[in-house]
Amino acid sequence: MIARKWFLFACVVAVFGVGFVLGSTRRGIQVVQAQSATRVFELRTYTTPEDKLDALQARFRDHTMPRFERHGITNIGYWTPQDAPNSSNTLVYIIAHDSREAAETSWQNFRDDPEWQRVSRETQLDGRIVNNVESVFLDPTDYSPMQ
């Protein structure tokens, strides 16, 4: 559990560190503005059963990401760990919502979407492709290049 928390912390630091580097390559620090000043980020970590990471990634690539956008969820970035054992069973991603309340609405609409329900069933015909989901909501700091 401690290793997982450090991994999550490292992911957040890496994402915002990249944002800082990219934002500061021009004259001064460039702040990437959100759709609104109240935007909230959500860090999600999915772990899969053995040999199911490719299936999960295919589902995100082919179905989940566009469906997120349809329901007001902004895709920020997707990563897999470089080091074992997480490299074989973990997907980490960050999405954004206009607010925490908007997140609740978007997630409910996403779960209720008949097309998503169909895709979810079809992509799990050979068994579940997700063992665990962790979600952490994040607010950008006042000095973060990504707001």
PyMOL commands that set and color helices and strands:
alter all, ss='L'
color gray80, all
select helices_A, chain A and resi 2-23+53-70+86-88+100-112+114-122
alter helices_A, ss='H'
color red, helices_A
select strands_A, chain A and resi 40-47+74-79+90-97+132-138
alter strands_A, ss='S'
color yellow, strands_A
deselect
rebuild
show_as cartoon
